[in-house]
Amino acid sequence: MSAGLWRGQARRVHSYTAALQRHFADLRDGTHGGATARRDKERVFTAELTLIDPHARDALDGINTDLLLGTGKVTFTGVRRSADGGIEALWALSWPEQQTAAVSPVVIRAYFGAGFHHPHLQSGTVADWPLNVFDEEQAAAELPTLRAMALADLHNLVFHLGGDWRLVPATLSGQTP
């Protein structure tokens, strides 16, 4: 039992961990958004794209405004069949220098692989993130990034164990935030 958590006490769930807990509950229960059949899960995925679309665009628009000085263009593919027979959607940020250099655009991908129990998000290349903090305000501004990195790491640990959600004690409780 966790320190400070007694039988019968409600467990506080941080908003930034709730999505991963829902993800592990999906693995545990064999569902996604309450759906069990692949066709129904794909309908849930399509609805999720509508919800995440303005946020994906906002993230890419921010990069375009602040770093590309408005020279870029955000595109969205909509739902399409992926090479593995699943479904996917891509948001991409392209700009003249990127195209001239013949490198890939900045991408956010939502995908539901043919053999997957539920969908995932990914970016095109992220494996490392720069550490350049020189005061408390700069350090605090990294909290969303640090949370995302740590949660992605936990997700990948479960993924590399073949989706064994039992690695995460909160999922064993049967509750879903």
N, C-alpha and C positions, 0 to 999 in steps of 0.2 A: 504494500500500500504506500502511496506517495506521502511524503511528509506533509502534514497539515490537512490531509484528506481522510475523513472519518466516515464510516459506514453511514449511509443516509444523507450525507452532505452532497449538495449539488456541486458538480465540478465546473469550474469556470473554463470556458473555451474562448481563446483569443480569436478575433475575427480573421487574423491572418493564418491561423492553423485550421480553421473550420473546413475550407475547401479540400485540403488534403485528407482530413478525417472523413469527409463525405466520400472521397475517392476510395479510401481503404474500406469503407462500409460497402461501397459498390462491389469491390472484390469479394468481401466476406459474403454478401447476400446474392451475388450473381445478377445484380440489377444495375440500371443506370437511370436515375431520375424516376425510379419506380417501375421502369419498363424491364421486361425480361427477354422478350423476343427481339432478335436483331433488327427487324423492320421498325419496331416501336422505338428501339434505342436510337436508330438513325433519325427518326422524327424528333426525338428529344434533342439530339445533336444539332439538327437544323434550327430548332428554336433557340438553342444556346448561342448559335452564331448571331442571331438577331440581338441577343442581349450583350454579347461581347464586342460586337462590331464598333459601336461608338468609342469604346475604350481602346481598342486596337488602333483605330484611326487617330485618336487623341495622342497615343504614345508616338506614333510615326509622324503626325503633324508637328508635335513638339520638336522632334529631331530636325524636321524640315525647316521649321522656323528658326530655331536657335543655332543649329550647326550647319545647315545647308543654305541658310539665308534665303529661304523661300524658293530655291531653284529646283526643288524636287517635286515629285508627283506620287501620290498614294493611289494604288489600285487595289481592287478586291476581285477575286475570281468568282465568288459565290460558291455554292456547293458543286462539287464535281467528283467523278470517280477517280480514285488514285490508281497508280500502277499496280498495287497489290490487290485491287478489287474492292478496297474499302472506299470511304469517301473523305474528302478534304476540302478546305477552303484556305486561301492564302491572301494575306495583306502584304503588299510589297511597296517599298519606298525606293524609287529610282531617281537619279539625278545625272546631269550631263557628265561630270567627271567620272562617276562610277561606270557609266556606259562607255566612255572613251577608254577607260582602263580595262574594259571587258571583264569586270568582276560582277558577282551576283549582287542584286539589290539587298537592302535590309528587309528581312522577311519575318513575319509572324505567321505560323501555320497552325491551324486547328485540323486535327486528323483523327479518323476513327478507322484504324487499320482493320483489314479483313479478319484477322485472327484475334483481335483485341476484345476485351470485355466491355470497354468504355473508351471514350475519346481522350486525347491529350492535346496540349499546346507545345510548341517548340519554336525556337528561333533558328536562324540559318547556321550560325557558327559559334555561339557563346560557349566558351569553356573557361575563360579567364575574364576577370574584371579588374580595372586599375584601382590601386589604392593611392589616393592623393588627398589626404585630409590633413589640414594644418591648424584647425581650431575646432572647438566643440560643436559649433553650428554645422560645419562641414561633416564632422563625424556623425552627428545626429541625422543629417540628410541621407546618409547611407543605410539607415535602418531598413527601409523597404527592400533595398537590394540585398542586404544581408539576410533578411527573412526569406526572400525568394530563393537565394542560393542555398540556405540551410534546408528549406522544405524540398527543393529540387533534389538535394543530396539524399534526404530521407526517402523520397519517392524512388529514386534510382536504386537505393539499397534494396527496397522491397521488390522492385522490378527485376533486379539481377538475381533475386532469390526465387524467380519464377512467379512473382506476384504473391508471395507468402505474406499476407497482411498480418499474420500472427506475430510478426516482429514488433508490431506497434501495440503496446498494452491497451491504449484507449479503444482500439477497434474490438478487442476481446469483450468489452463491456456490453456490446450489442447496441449501444446508443449511436445516433448520428446527429450531429449538430445541424 
